[in-house]
Amino acid sequence: MLNLKFTSVTTPLRIILLFLLLITTFVNIKAQSNVSKQLSDDAIISVLTCAPGEELYSVFGHTAIRVSDPDNDIDLVFNYGTFDFNTPFFYLKFGHGNLDYLLSVSPFKRFMREYFITNRSVWEQELALTQSQKKSLFRALIVNAQPENRAYQYDFFYDNCATRVADIVLQQYDTDQVEFSTEDLPASLTFREAIHPYLDKQPWTKFGIDLILGAPADAQTDSASIMFLPDYLMAQFSGIRINSTESMVVTTNILLDLSNYSDFKTADWWSPLTTLWVLLILIALWSFADGEGKSKLKVFDFFLFSTVSLLGLVIFYLSWISNHQVTSPNWNLLWANPFWILLVTNVKSKFRKLFCYAQGVALVIFFIVMTMGIQYFPFESLPVILLLIIRGLFSCRKQIN
């Protein structure tokens, strides 16, 4: 919803703002009126694939559907990846897994302008649809775009802008007509492995995501489920055959080639792997040189145990309270749990002693689970675990003795 305040704006600027508002309103009304038209025989429906962006919400790319029909003055993009930052409790809903994403309809030129500004390439795949299939798909998109239907609960792996596009397009064919090609699909690719390349230049973000994703993220993908990523959807659509003969994609063109400008920031030299191993070595040497580590490392202990406790709260919330499907079970809770804070608080000694024994057992179970390959564990977490063991031993020895 647009909320404009002109209180302290000069008259000329106010006129300009009102003019822009009227133009925007006119374009939206025109777009809405166009969707009620029937498609001509020359109409084209295509899938747009957009290159990854720099922000986290755009780092995996984007997918949308374009409906172009010059005879009826239609050139619209149906975009399932829209969300409203003004949604009440936006971040809370996003964390809980019940944030609504929206299907928006916008003019093609406006859609392309956004990707030109953000230096992101755009590819277009024209779909081989019969006239009846085009009309059916267009009607389905119109129904989806109605206010009462346009919202859906977003799920990164199973229900996002790419999966919505894949589903509504493939619904235009009989199931037995569609034949996937697996030539370009990597063998034994998990959901987690599929997203890793997109996060290589954001190692801290990659580390954090690996920690909060649970064992379900290590499930194997297949020809259909891998299309949760726009790049793979484009590749899969290119390989699909209809009735084993006809390609589902007529042509693939690059509408906006900004590959020379799409090399975003390089990976930080202070990656979590380097930083945490250096920290482990320094603290380990300091701990054993200090013997009991009486007071010199108290500040570090408070930082370490409170930070890991906070991480444990986040993992616990995402695993057992939120609606996310791929965060539970998460075996990282065996080492990253909220109870580490007991070692730096004034709770009764018997509770701290009980935690020391319980955490020792939990760490043994964790290393067993890790060797069994039940869940992927980032190597960056190992120095943190060793830090917890070293500093935990010093703290627990005081409690037990």
FENRA-V397182 format. One record per residue. RES is the residue in three letters. OMEGA is omega in radians with two decimals (* if undefined). D_LAST is the distance of its C-alpha to the last C-alpha in Angstrom with 2 decimals. Layout:
BEGIN
RES;OMEGA;D_LAST, RES;OMEGA;D_LAST
END
This chain:
BEGIN
MET;-3.10;63.24, LEU;-3.12;64.90, ASN;-3.07;64.33, LEU;3.06;66.50, LYS;-3.08;66.74, PHE;-2.99;69.68, THR;-3.04;69.14, SER;-3.09;69.05, VAL;3.13;70.90, THR;-3.07;74.33, THR;3.12;77.33, PRO;3.14;77.96, LEU;3.11;74.33, ARG;3.13;74.40, ILE;3.13;77.44, ILE;-3.14;75.80, LEU;3.11;72.69, LEU;3.12;74.89, PHE;3.12;76.92, LEU;3.11;73.84, LEU;3.13;72.69, LEU;3.11;76.11, ILE;3.14;76.09, THR;3.13;72.67, THR;3.13;73.80, PHE;3.13;77.01, VAL;3.13;75.19, ASN;3.13;72.87, ILE;3.13;75.88, LYS;3.12;77.74, ALA;-3.12;74.83, GLN;3.14;74.55, SER;-3.14;78.32, ASN;-3.07;78.38, VAL;3.14;75.98, SER;-3.12;78.54, LYS;3.03;81.09, GLN;-3.13;81.88, LEU;3.05;81.29, SER;-3.13;84.32, ASP;-3.11;84.89, ASP;-3.12;83.77, ALA;3.12;80.34, ILE;3.04;77.32, ILE;-3.06;73.77, SER;3.09;71.10, VAL;3.10;67.35, LEU;3.09;65.95, THR;-3.06;62.85, CYS;-3.11;61.28, ALA;3.09;59.16, PRO;3.09;55.51, GLY;-3.07;54.93, GLU;3.14;52.37, GLU;-3.08;50.71, LEU;-3.10;48.05, TYR;-3.12;50.35, SER;-2.99;53.09, VAL;-3.13;51.23, PHE;-3.14;52.15, GLY;-3.06;55.85, HIS;3.12;58.10, THR;3.08;60.84, ALA;3.13;63.79, ILE;3.09;67.24, ARG;3.03;70.49, VAL;-3.09;73.75, SER;3.12;76.78, ASP;-3.08;80.31, PRO;-3.13;82.71, ASP;-3.14;85.56, ASN;3.13;83.73, ASP;3.13;82.08, ILE;2.98;78.62, ASP;-2.99;75.86, LEU;3.05;72.57, VAL;3.08;68.94, PHE;-2.93;66.80, ASN;-3.14;63.21, TYR;-3.04;60.36, GLY;-3.09;57.76, THR;3.01;58.39, PHE;-3.04;55.83, ASP;3.13;56.05, PHE;-3.13;53.52, ASN;3.07;54.90, THR;3.11;53.65, PRO;3.14;51.67, PHE;-3.06;47.90, PHE;-3.05;48.71, TYR;3.10;45.24, LEU;3.12;43.62, LYS;3.12;46.21, PHE;3.13;45.80, GLY;-3.10;42.03, HIS;3.12;42.56, GLY;3.10;45.23, ASN;3.09;48.21, LEU;3.12;50.03, ASP;2.91;53.75, TYR;-3.02;55.54, LEU;2.95;59.30, LEU;3.11;62.37, SER;3.11;64.50, VAL;-3.11;68.04, SER;3.05;69.19, PRO;-3.09;72.12, PHE;-3.10;71.59, LYS;3.12;72.34, ARG;3.11;69.71, PHE;-3.11;67.12, MET;-3.13;68.03, ARG;-3.13;67.98, GLU;-3.09;64.24, TYR;3.02;63.51, PHE;-3.13;65.90, ILE;-3.09;64.13, THR;3.07;60.68, ASN;-3.13;62.03, ARG;-3.13;61.34, SER;3.13;63.77, VAL;3.08;65.31, TRP;3.12;66.79, GLU;3.07;69.21, GLN;3.09;69.89, GLU;-3.08;73.10, LEU;3.11;72.82, ALA;-3.11;75.56, LEU;3.00;76.25, THR;-3.13;79.48, GLN;3.13;81.12, SER;3.10;79.99, GLN;3.08;76.40, LYS;-3.13;76.51, LYS;3.13;77.79, SER;3.13;75.20, LEU;3.13;72.33, PHE;3.11;73.74, ARG;3.14;74.07, ALA;3.11;70.49, LEU;3.12;69.27, ILE;3.12;71.37, VAL;3.12;69.96, ASN;-3.06;66.39, ALA;3.12;67.19, GLN;-3.08;68.28, PRO;-3.11;66.13, GLU;-3.08;65.07, ASN;-2.92;64.06, ARG;-3.11;62.80, ALA;3.03;59.13, TYR;3.14;56.59, GLN;-3.06;52.82, TYR;3.00;51.71, ASP;-2.96;49.48, PHE;-3.08;48.85, PHE;-2.92;49.16, TYR;-3.10;51.50, ASP;-3.10;53.64, ASN;-3.07;54.45, CYS;-3.12;57.51, ALA;-3.12;58.06, THR;3.11;57.54, ARG;3.11;59.86, VAL;3.14;62.54, ALA;-3.09;62.15, ASP;-3.04;62.38, ILE;3.08;65.44, VAL;-3.10;67.29, LEU;3.08;66.64, GLN;-3.14;67.72, GLN;3.13;71.24, TYR;2.98;71.45, ASP;-3.08;71.40, THR;-3.08;68.20, ASP;3.10;70.15, GLN;-2.98;71.87, VAL;3.12;68.79, GLU;-3.13;67.66, PHE;3.01;64.61, SER;-3.14;64.50, THR;-3.08;61.28, GLU;-3.07;62.55, ASP;-3.12;60.66, LEU;3.12;57.56, PRO;-3.14;54.55, ALA;3.04;53.38, SER;3.14;50.05, LEU;3.09;49.30, THR;3.09;46.59, PHE;-3.12;46.68, ARG;3.14;43.76, GLU;-3.12;45.48, ALA;-3.10;48.69, ILE;-3.08;47.32, HIS;-3.09;45.36, PRO;-3.12;48.43, TYR;-3.07;49.17, LEU;-3.07;45.78, ASP;-3.13;45.76, LYS;3.07;46.76, GLN;-2.98;44.11, PRO;3.13;40.93, TRP;3.07;38.51, THR;3.12;40.43, LYS;3.12;40.47, PHE;3.14;36.70, GLY;3.13;36.24, ILE;3.11;38.81, ASP;-3.14;37.24, LEU;-3.05;33.90, ILE;3.06;35.52, LEU;-3.11;37.99, GLY;-3.10;36.85, ALA;3.14;37.95, PRO;3.12;41.50, ALA;-3.13;42.25, ASP;3.04;42.12, ALA;-3.12;45.02, GLN;3.03;48.14, THR;3.03;51.06, ASP;-3.05;54.67, SER;-3.12;58.08, ALA;-3.04;57.94, SER;-3.14;54.33, ILE;-3.11;54.16, MET;3.00;56.71, PHE;3.06;54.04, LEU;-3.09;54.30, PRO;-3.14;57.70, ASP;-3.14;58.16, TYR;3.07;57.73, LEU;3.12;59.99, MET;3.14;62.70, ALA;-3.14;62.32, GLN;3.12;62.38, PHE;3.13;65.40, SER;-3.08;67.25, GLY;-3.09;66.76, ILE;3.04;67.63, ARG;3.09;70.94, ILE;-3.08;73.00, ASN;3.05;74.73, SER;-3.08;73.66, THR;-3.02;76.25, GLU;3.07;76.13, SER;3.12;73.37, MET;3.13;71.77, VAL;3.14;71.81, VAL;3.13;75.26, THR;3.03;74.27, THR;-3.12;71.23, ASN;3.03;71.82, ILE;-3.10;69.71, LEU;-3.08;70.73, LEU;-3.09;68.59, ASP;3.12;67.59, LEU;-3.09;65.04, SER;3.13;63.15, ASN;-3.09;63.66, TYR;-3.01;61.85, SER;3.11;59.09, ASP;-3.07;56.67, PHE;-3.01;54.09, LYS;3.09;51.25, THR;-3.12;49.62, ALA;3.13;45.98, ASP;3.11;43.64, TRP;3.12;42.62, TRP;-3.13;39.13, SER;3.12;38.52, PRO;-3.13;35.11, LEU;3.14;34.80, THR;-3.07;35.41, THR;-3.04;33.52, LEU;3.10;30.28, TRP;3.07;30.20, VAL;3.11;30.86, LEU;3.12;28.12, LEU;-3.11;25.65, ILE;-3.12;26.70, LEU;-3.11;26.51, ILE;3.12;23.07, ALA;3.12;21.68, LEU;3.13;23.27, TRP;-3.10;22.09, SER;-3.08;18.44, PHE;3.07;18.36, ALA;-3.11;20.64, ASP;-3.13;18.49, GLY;-3.11;15.42, GLU;-3.12;12.58, GLY;-2.94;15.32, LYS;-3.02;14.62, SER;-3.02;17.85, LYS;-3.09;20.51, LEU;-3.13;19.65, LYS;3.13;18.81, VAL;3.12;22.39, PHE;3.12;22.36, ASP;3.13;19.21, PHE;3.13;21.02, PHE;-3.09;24.16, LEU;-3.04;22.69, PHE;3.12;20.71, SER;3.12;23.53, THR;3.13;26.23, VAL;3.09;24.84, SER;3.10;24.34, LEU;3.07;27.96, LEU;3.12;29.10, GLY;3.09;27.43, LEU;3.13;29.39, VAL;-3.14;32.56, ILE;3.12;32.12, PHE;-3.13;31.31, TYR;-3.11;34.38, LEU;-3.08;36.64, SER;-2.93;35.49, TRP;-3.10;35.56, ILE;-3.06;37.64, SER;3.14;40.25, ASN;-3.11;43.47, HIS;-3.09;42.95, GLN;-2.97;43.60, VAL;3.14;41.84, THR;-3.13;38.39, SER;-0.04;37.14, PRO;3.09;35.30, ASN;-3.05;33.23, TRP;3.05;30.43, ASN;3.10;29.02, LEU;3.13;27.27, LEU;3.09;24.69, TRP;3.12;23.33, ALA;-3.13;25.06, ASN;-3.04;24.13, PRO;-2.98;23.85, PHE;3.09;20.24, TRP;-3.10;18.80, ILE;3.13;19.73, LEU;-3.08;16.88, LEU;-3.13;14.56, VAL;3.08;16.94, THR;-3.06;18.06, ASN;3.07;17.37, VAL;-3.09;16.94, LYS;-3.07;14.82, SER;-3.09;11.08, LYS;3.10;11.77, PHE;3.09;14.24, ARG;3.12;12.16, LYS;3.11;9.65, LEU;3.12;12.98, PHE;-3.12;14.44, CYS;3.12;11.95, TYR;-3.10;12.89, ALA;-3.12;16.47, GLN;3.06;16.96, GLY;3.11;16.01, VAL;-3.12;18.71, ALA;3.14;21.06, LEU;3.08;21.01, VAL;3.11;21.85, ILE;-3.13;24.67, PHE;-3.11;25.80, PHE;3.06;26.36, ILE;3.13;28.21, VAL;-3.12;30.38, MET;-3.14;31.06, THR;3.14;32.38, MET;3.10;34.53, GLY;3.13;36.36, ILE;-3.14;36.21, GLN;3.08;35.96, TYR;3.09;36.55, PHE;-3.14;33.57, PRO;-3.12;34.46, PHE;3.13;33.30, GLU;-3.12;32.48, SER;-3.09;29.48, LEU;3.11;27.77, PRO;3.09;26.74, VAL;3.14;25.32, ILE;3.12;23.25, LEU;3.05;22.02, LEU;3.12;21.20, LEU;3.14;19.16, ILE;-3.11;17.28, ILE;-3.11;16.70, ARG;3.09;15.78, GLY;3.12;13.88, LEU;3.11;11.63, PHE;-3.12;10.90, SER;-3.09;10.42, CYS;3.12;8.45, ARG;3.09;5.89, LYS;-3.10;5.45, GLN;-3.06;5.76, ILE;-3.12;3.80, ASN;*;0.00
END
